[in-house]
Amino acid sequence: MKPLIICIDRDNDLGRKTRYKGPIIGKKKNLEAAKDLALTDPSDTDVNALYGALKIALESDLEIVTLTGDESVGLISDREIAKQIDEVVKKIKPSSVIFVSDGMDDEQVIPIIQSRVKIDTVHRVVVRQSKELEKAYFKLANFIKEVTADPELARLIFGLPGVILMLLAIGGIQALSWILGVIGAYLVIKGIGWEEEFFKKSGDFLKSLSIERVSTLLYLMALMSFTVGGGYAYHELGRSSMSFVDNETTFNTLGLFILNSTAINFIAAGLGIVILARIIDDWKLKLFVQIRRYFILSALLLVIYLLLEAVANYMVNVDFGFGSFLLRAALVLASFAVWIQLTEYFFKPEIDLIHKIAKDTDGKEVFDTENTRIGRVKKTVIENLELKEIHTKREIIKKDRILSVGDKIVVKAKV
C-alpha cells in the first residue's frame, strides 16, 4: 500500500465545465481533465490545483485521484465527496493521502477525508499574489456569514449603520438629530427587551403588504395622512407666535394650538386608518384577541382626543367651566368602560377558545422523540382559531412537528 494524492474540487467545476465526473483516478485521466478545464476556463483556480497534484504525482511516482463535490457547496457537496472517498478507499486501499487543494474552501472537507484515511500533509496550490488576499477574503466571508446567521447581531452590525448612512445620504449633516433619534429608539427597544418582538412584527408587517389587499391601500392612505399632518405641524409651529412667559399664557397657547391645529386631525385620522387596516388583516386570520385590542385602542385614541379637546376648552374658553370639563370627562370615560365590556361580550366565544388552546401549551416542558429537552413554552401563537406554533427560548416549533400535548409536549426530533 502506498500513499495516494487526492485533489479536491468541492464545487464541482470539473463536472460543470467538462465531461469528467469524480472520482477521477489515474495520472492520464487527471491530465486530460486538467487540459479540458484549462481550455474551457483558464482562470479557474482548480486548474492550478490539478496541475499541482499531477506534478507531485509524477515526482513521487504515486497514484492520483480527484474528488468532485456539487455546485451546492455545503451538505450536498460534502456528502458527494464522502461517497467518492469511500469508493476510492475501498478500491485502492491507500496507506495515507497527500491532500491537494486550491484554497481554504476545499480544505473544509479535510475532516471527511481524515475520518476515512490518514492525511500525511496538506498542499495548497494558489497563485502567489493572491494567497494573502484569499486569506483576507475568507476571514471577511466567515465574519459576514457568522453575523448574518445571528439576526440580533446582523441588525446591530448592518441594519443600524445602514439606516444611519441612508439618513446621511438624504439629509446630510442636518439629519444628525434624526440619526440620534434612531440610535436612541433602538437602544430603548433593546434595553426594554422588545427587540425580537419589534423586528419580528415589523418583518411580518412588511411581508403582509400586497397590492391584492385592501389593507395595503389603507396603509398608504395612513402614510399620506401622517405626511400631511407632519407638514401642517411644521408649518403651524413655524408661523405661530407661541409664548410661554407664565403659566396662564402657556395654557392659553397650548389650548389654542390643540383646538385650531389641523395637524392633530390628520395624525389622528392616520392612526385610525392604521387600526382599521390591522383589523381587516387580523379578521381574515381570526385573531380575535388582537382584533378586540384594536377596537379598544381605537376607542382609547378617541378618548384621548376628546379629553385633550375638553382640557383645551377649559384653558381657553371662559364659558367652559370646571364642571363642564368634569361632566365631559366622566361621560367619555364611562363610554369607554361600556365599550370595553361590549367588545368582551361580542368576542367572548372566540376569546375563550383561544385562551383554552393557549392554556394547554403555555409554560409546559417540550421534549423531542429522542427525549431531549428543548425548553419551556414561552409563547403560543394561534391563527384561524388553531394552534400555529409554540416558542421556546431556543427555537420556534411549528404545529406539524407537535406529536402530543399533555403534562409535557412531545415534538418530532430534527433530522
Secondary structure, DSSP 8 states (H G I E B T S, - for coil): ---EEEEEETT-HHHHHSS--S-EESHHHHHHHHHHHHHH-TT-HHHHHHHHHHHHHHHHT-EEEEEE--SSTTHHHHHHHHHHHHHHHHHH--S-EEEEESSTTGGGGHHHHHTTS-EEEEEE---GGGHHHHHHHHHHHHHHHHHHHSHHHHIIIIIHHHHHHHHHHHHGGGGHHHHHHHHHHHHHHHHHT-HHHHHHHHHHHHHH--TT-HHHHHHHHHHHHHHHHHHHHHHHHHH-----SSHHHHHHHHHHHHHH-HHHHHHHHHHHHHHHHHHHHHHHTT-HHHHHHHHHHHHHHHHHHHHHHHHHHHHH-TTS-HHHHHHHHHHHHHHHHHHHHHHHHHTHHHHHHHHHHHHHHTT-EEEETT--EEEE--EEEEETTEEEEEE-SS-EEEGGGEEEESSSEEE----
